[in-house]
């Protein structure tokens, strides 16, 4: 009987030792896997919805659009975008033979966006954006009395935006991005439609790399901590 007890105790100790060793191996492997997931990447996919307000001598213009591209080494954001005029300038008028005409302006263009990120913290980042856009615009005037149109013109336009920007990131993979700067027309075939001035921008920025990383970390934590609360883990990942 004593021998049986001794054998049982030895088996129990051996089992506990194996379990302990297995846990240590699991923790070690978790650290290795998690480090590989969160280590900085050279390229990170980016997407942004943008809404701009330009203040000119002929009134304000509102431009909406979106861009998509990559963030290189967390320092240089390079994207391609498309933008379109979404609100008419209210002060665009002229008088012909004592009849007042209201201007109707349209513009759409593609753009190359670049932004140098010179400060990147957990909850905010600061940058200097530079954009070059090319597209088409048109301008025509309509009489408020009989809807008669006059001076309908259209043509090529090239422009540039430059300024400063900031992004607030309450969650790592989504942020509220604002910018302040100046819009300058470089070339325009349509005369009297050069709407240059100070601009402000407010948009929603999405970092797909952070989304993918959080998803991988969630799966990893569920594998190595099977008893953990999945919702609690997801909240921790988004707010860390």
N, C-alpha and C positions, 0 to 999 in steps of 0.2 A: 504493500500500500504506500509506503514512504517513497519507494522508487517511482511509483505512478505520479505522486504529487510533485516530485522533483522534475520529472519529464514534462508534466503539465505546466509547471511554472516556467521552465526553460522555453517551451513552445510559446507561452504567452508573452514572455519578454522578447523573444525573437520576432513575434508578430508586431509588437509595439515598436520595436526598433525599425522594422521594415516600413511601417506606416509613417513613422517619424522621418525616415530617410526619404520616403516618397513625397511627403509634404515639402521637405527642403528642396528636393529636386523640382517640384512643381513651382515653388516660389522663385527659384533660380531661373527656370525656364520662362516664367511670366515676366521677370525683369528683362531678360534678353529679348523676348518677343515684343514687349511694350516699348523698349528702347528703339527697336527697329522701326516701329510704327511712327513714333513721334519725332524721330530725328529729322532735321531740316532737309527739305528737298530742293533741288535746283529749280524745278518748274512747278507752279501751282496754278490750276485753271481758275479763271475769274469771270464773273458776270455782274453787270450793273444796270439797273433802271435809272434813268436820269431825267430831271425836269429843270430847265433853265429859264431864268428871267433876265432879259437884257433891257437896260434902261438907256434909251436914246432920246435925241431931241424931238423925234416924231412920236414919242410915247414908248411904252414898254412892249416887248415881244416875248411870248412864251414859246419855248421849244422843248419838245419831248422826244425821247429816244432811248436807246439801249446800246451797250457795247459788250463784247466778249473777247477774251484773250488769256494771257498768262501773266503771272507774277514771277520774276526771275530773282532767285536768291533773297527773297523778301525785301528787295530794294528797288527794282525797276518793274513797273507795271506797263505792259504793252498790249493794246487791244484795238480791235476794229469796231466801229459803231455806225449806226444809222440814226439820223435825226430829221425831224419834220416840224415846221411851224404849226403850233396848235392854237395860237391866239393872235388876232390882228392888232396892229398898232392903231390906237384910237385917234391919234392926231394927224393921220395921213390924209390931208385934204388939199384941194386946189380949186380956184375959181376961174371959170371961162365964160365970158360974156354975161357976167353977173349971175351965173349959175354955179352953185357949189357942187363939186364932185368928191365923192368919198373913195379913197384908194383901197384897192384889194390886193394884198401882197401874199404870195405863196413861195415857199422855199423848202427844199429837201436836199439832203446831201449825205455822203458817206465820209467817214473821218478815221484818221490814224491818231490814236490817243497814246500818249506816253506820260508817265508820272514817276518822278524820283521820290522814293520814300526815305526821308532823312531821319525820321524818328518813329520807331515801332515798339509800342508798349502793349501790355495785356489788354487794357480797356480803350486805348486810343492810338492813332497813328497820324503823322503829319507828313505832307508831301507837297511837291511842286508840279502841277500838271501842265502839259503842253500838247496842244491839239492842232492838226492841220486837216481842214475839210474841203471837199470839192463836190459840187452838185449843180442844180439848176434853180433858178428863181424867176418869178414873173410879177409884173405890176400892171394893173389896169385901173382906170377910174370910172365910176358909175354915177350918173346924175341921180340925185335924190328925188327929182321931180318926175322924170319919165323913164328912169333906168337906162338912159342912153350911155353907152360905153365909149371911152375915148382913150387913146394912148396906150393900147395893149402891147406890152413888150415882154419878151422872155429871153433868157440866155444863161451862159455859164457863170458860175461864181466860185471863188476860192477865198478861204478865210482862215483865221488862226485864233485860238483861245490860249491864254496863259494866265497864271495866277498862283494862289496857294490853296491847299485843301486840308481837310481834317476828317477823320473817321472815328466815330464812337462805336465801340464793340461790346455791348452788354453780353452778347453771346459770341464766342470766338469765330463762328462761321457765318455770321450775319451782322452787318453794321449799317449805321446811318451816316452817309457820306455827304459832306457839304464842301462847297468851293466858292471862292471869291476872286475875281480877276477882271480882265479886259478882253473884249472881243474886237478883232481888227479885220476888216475886209482887205484882202490882198489884191483881188481882181474881180471886176463885175462888169458884164456886158450890158446890164440894164442900168441906165443912168437914173439918178435920184432915188436909188434904193439901197444905199450904203448905210446900213443900220449898225453903226459902231457904238460901243459904249461899255460901261461897267456891267458885269453880269454876276449873278449869284446862281448857285446850283445846289439842289438837294436831291439825293437819290438813295436807293437801297442797294448796298453792295453785298454780294454773296461769294464766299470762298468755298469752292467745291472740295478742295483738298482737306479742309477742316472737317467737312461733313463726312468724307470718306474715312478720315482718321478716327473720328468719334465712333463711327459704325464699327470699324475694326477693333477699337478698344473695348466697345460694349460686348462684342462677341468674345473677345479674349477674357474679359473679366467674368463673363458668364461661364466660360469653360473652366477657369481656375477657381472660381468662387461660386459654386453651383447653388449655394444656399443664400446668395445675396439677392436683394430686391432689385429687379431689373429697372423699374421706374426710378428708384433712388439713384442707381448707378448712372442712368441716362442724364438725370438732372445734374449730377456732379460733373459729368463729362462736359456738358454744355456751358456750365458756369465757372469751371476751373480756369 
